[in-house]
Amino acid sequence: MRVLIIEDEKPAAEKLERHIRKYDPSIEVADRLNSVEKAVSWLGNTHNQVDLIFMDVQLTDGLSFEIFKQTVVEKPVIFTTAFNEYAIEAFKGNGIDYLLKPITYEAVAGSMQKLNTLRKTLGGANTASQLSQLEQALGMLHKKNYKNRFMVRTGEHIHSIPAQEITLFYAEDRNVFLLAENRKKYIIDYKMEELDDALDPSLFFRVNRTFIININAIRDVVVYSNSRLLIRPKAEFDKEIVVSRERVQEFKDWFNGA
């Protein structure tokens, strides 16, 4: 059997290779790659043939799912990941296994035994279907990692506001404010750049340096001067929210669900 390891952490790749060789010394590790770009190039070469691929989900230049968008992968894949076990359990029994980091020999051996049992049934179409399921599920996993509540303080009282009940965030002077559905505003201990990373991009969009808005809070969008867009929120708000020119197309794609 020939195996390809796609893993961006050298110690993890070396450890995985040791486990594989311990399980079966006759297994040949064809190569070790650390990026989407290198994997696409390697797999796109018809002279490179393997029977099994161990693939880390997060590589140096992006998620490994990009590999499947850029080249055809017809061999079974065992994913390695640092994601929590609760989310990974949803994928068990698919015929492609997932090893949770830090990876142990017992996990590799169990995965190899499972693969050997299922190998006769792992056709190309089945593999493609499983990869599609994994991509969708990991999309949901990423979504769970977005911040879904914000703690705010009013005098001596502390409240927790669900993200979906937030109309928008905006910066003013050196402060960042949260505007809730009840039209109350609160100062929060975040920078706008931090909110960019913390918020679910399917729900929130940063229209310019000052505003981040909830898609469900938009009442109307109007074509504005100089090819810009003016956003009118459902809640009364005394500030003008204008999508900057460089973000107009991206906003349209987001607003259209692209």
C-alpha positions in Angstrom: 0.0 0.0 0.0 1.2 3.5 -0.8 0.1 6.4 1.4 0.2 10.1 1.0 0.4 12.4 4.1 -0.9 16.0 3.8 0.0 17.7 7.0 1.4 21.2 7.6 3.0 20.5 11.0 6.2 18.6 10.6 6.3 16.9 14.0 2.7 15.7 13.5 3.5 14.4 10.0 6.5 12.5 11.3 4.5 11.0 14.2 1.8 9.9 11.9 4.3 8.2 9.6 5.8 6.4 12.6 2.3 5.1 13.6 1.6 4.0 10.0 4.9 2.1 9.7 4.4 0.5 13.1 1.0 -0.7 12.0 2.4 -2.2 8.8 6.1 -1.9 7.9 5.3 -2.7 4.3 3.3 0.5 3.8 5.2 3.0 1.7 4.8 6.7 2.5 4.9 8.2 -1.0 5.3 11.8 0.1 4.6 14.3 2.8 3.0 17.6 1.7 2.2 20.7 3.8 -0.1 22.9 1.7 -3.2 22.9 -0.6 -1.0 24.2 -3.5 1.5 21.3 -3.2 -1.2 18.7 -2.8 -3.1 19.9 -5.9 0.2 19.8 -7.9 1.1 16.4 -6.6 -2.3 14.8 -7.1 -2.6 16.3 -10.5 0.4 14.4 -11.7 -0.8 11.1 -13.1 2.5 9.5 -12.3 1.8 9.9 -8.6 -0.3 7.0 -7.4 -1.4 6.2 -3.9 -4.0 3.9 -2.2 -4.8 6.1 0.8 -4.4 9.7 1.8 -4.1 11.1 5.4 -5.1 14.7 5.2 -5.1 17.5 7.8 -8.2 19.7 7.6 -6.3 23.0 8.1 -3.1 23.5 6.0 -0.7 26.4 5.7 -2.6 28.0 2.8 -6.2 27.2 3.7 -8.7 24.4 4.3 -7.9 21.1 2.6 -11.3 21.1 0.9 -9.8 23.5 -1.6 -7.9 20.5 -2.9 -11.1 18.8 -4.0 -12.2 21.9 -5.8 -9.0 22.1 -7.8 -8.2 18.5 -8.7 -9.9 15.0 -8.7 -9.3 12.9 -5.6 -10.5 9.3 -6.1 -8.7 7.6 -3.3 -10.0 7.1 0.3 -9.1 9.9 2.7 -8.6 9.8 6.4 -8.8 13.3 7.8 -6.8 14.4 10.8 -8.2 17.4 12.7 -8.0 19.3 16.0 -11.7 19.9 16.1 -13.6 18.8 19.1 -14.9 15.2 19.3 -18.6 16.2 19.6 -18.6 17.6 16.1 -16.5 14.8 14.7 -18.8 12.1 16.0 -21.4 13.2 13.5 -19.2 11.9 10.7 -18.4 8.5 12.2 -19.4 5.4 10.1 -19.1 7.2 6.7 -16.4 4.8 5.5 -13.8 7.6 5.8 -12.4 8.0 9.2 -11.3 11.1 11.2 -8.3 11.1 13.6 -8.4 13.6 16.5 -5.2 15.3 17.4 -3.0 14.5 19.2 -3.0 11.3 17.2 -2.2 8.0 18.9 -1.1 4.7 17.5 -4.3 3.0 18.6 -6.3 5.6 16.7 -4.3 5.0 13.5 -4.5 1.2 13.9 -8.3 1.4 14.4 -8.7 3.6 11.4 -6.6 1.4 9.2 -8.6 -1.7 10.3 -11.8 0.1 9.5 -10.5 1.2 6.1 -9.4 -2.4 5.3 -12.9 -3.6 6.1 -14.6 -0.9 4.0 -12.1 -0.7 1.2 -14.1 -2.9 -1.2 -17.1 -0.6 -1.0 -15.2 2.7 -1.3 -15.9 3.5 -5.0 -15.2 6.9 -6.5 -18.8 8.1 -6.3 -19.1 7.0 -2.7 -15.9 8.8 -1.8 -17.1 12.0 -3.5 -20.4 11.9 -1.6 -18.7 11.4 1.7 -16.4 14.4 1.0 -19.4 16.5 0.2 -21.0 15.5 3.5 -17.8 16.3 5.4 -17.5 19.8 3.8 -21.0 20.7 4.6 -20.7 19.4 8.2 -17.4 21.2 8.8 -19.1 24.3 7.5 -21.6 23.9 10.3 -18.8 23.3 12.7 -17.1 26.5 11.8 -20.4 28.3 12.2 -20.6 27.0 15.8 -17.3 28.6 16.5 -18.7 32.1 15.8 -19.7 34.2 18.7 -23.4 33.9 19.3 -23.9 36.0 22.4 -22.5 39.3 23.8 -22.4 40.3 27.4 -23.3 43.9 28.1 -23.5 46.0 31.2 -26.0 48.6 32.3 -25.0 50.1 35.7 -24.8 47.2 38.1 -26.7 44.9 35.7 -25.2 42.5 33.3 -27.2 41.1 30.3 -26.4 38.6 27.5 -27.7 39.5 24.1 -28.0 36.8 21.4 -26.2 37.7 18.1 -29.3 37.4 16.1 -31.0 40.1 18.2 -28.3 42.6 17.4 -29.1 45.2 14.7 -25.6 46.4 14.1 -22.3 47.3 15.6 -20.6 50.7 15.1 -17.5 52.6 16.1 -17.6 56.1 17.4 -14.5 57.9 18.7 -12.6 55.2 20.5 -15.6 53.1 21.5 -17.5 50.3 19.8 -21.3 50.1 20.3 -23.8 47.3 20.0 -27.3 48.4 18.9 -29.9 45.8 20.0 -33.4 45.1 18.6 -34.9 47.1 21.4 -33.0 50.2 20.1 -30.8 50.3 23.2 -27.1 50.7 22.6 -24.3 49.4 24.7 -20.5 49.9 24.8 -18.7 46.6 24.2 -15.1 45.7 24.8 -14.3 44.8 21.2 -12.5 46.4 18.3 -14.2 46.3 14.9 -11.4 44.0 13.6 -12.1 41.6 16.4 -15.8 41.5 15.6 -14.9 40.7 11.9 -13.4 37.5 13.1 -15.9 36.7 15.8 -19.2 37.2 13.9 -20.9 34.7 11.5 -20.3 36.1 8.0 -23.6 34.7 6.8 -25.4 36.9 9.3 -23.2 40.0 9.6 -21.4 42.2 7.0 -18.9 45.0 7.6 -20.1 47.7 5.2 -17.2 50.1 6.0 -14.7 50.9 8.7 -17.5 52.1 11.0 -20.5 49.7 10.7 -21.2 46.0 10.8 -24.9 45.2 10.1 -27.1 42.2 10.6 -28.8 41.0 7.4 -32.1 40.6 9.2 -32.0 44.2 10.4 -31.9 45.7 6.9 -35.2 47.4 5.8 -34.0 48.8 2.5 -30.9 49.3 0.3 -30.8 52.3 -2.0 -28.3 53.1 -4.8 -26.4 56.1 -3.5 -24.0 58.6 -5.0 -20.7 57.5 -6.7 -22.0 53.9 -7.1 -22.3 53.4 -3.4 -25.2 51.9 -1.5 -27.2 53.4 1.4 -28.5 50.9 4.0 -31.7 51.7 5.9 -32.1 49.5 9.0 -35.5 48.5 10.3 -34.8 50.2 13.6 -34.6 54.0 13.9 -31.0 55.1 13.7 -29.7 58.6 13.3 -26.5 57.7 11.5 -26.0 57.2 7.7 -24.8 53.7 6.8 -23.1 53.7 3.4 -21.4 50.7 1.8 -18.0 51.8 0.7 -17.3 51.6 -3.1 -14.7 48.9 -2.8 -17.2 46.7 -0.8 -20.3 47.2 -3.0 -19.9 44.0 -5.1 -19.0 41.9 -2.0 -22.1 43.3 -0.2 -24.3 42.5 -3.2 -23.0 38.9 -3.2 -23.6 38.6 0.6 -27.0 40.2 0.4 -27.9 37.8 -2.5 -26.7 34.8 -0.5 -23.8 34.0 -2.9 
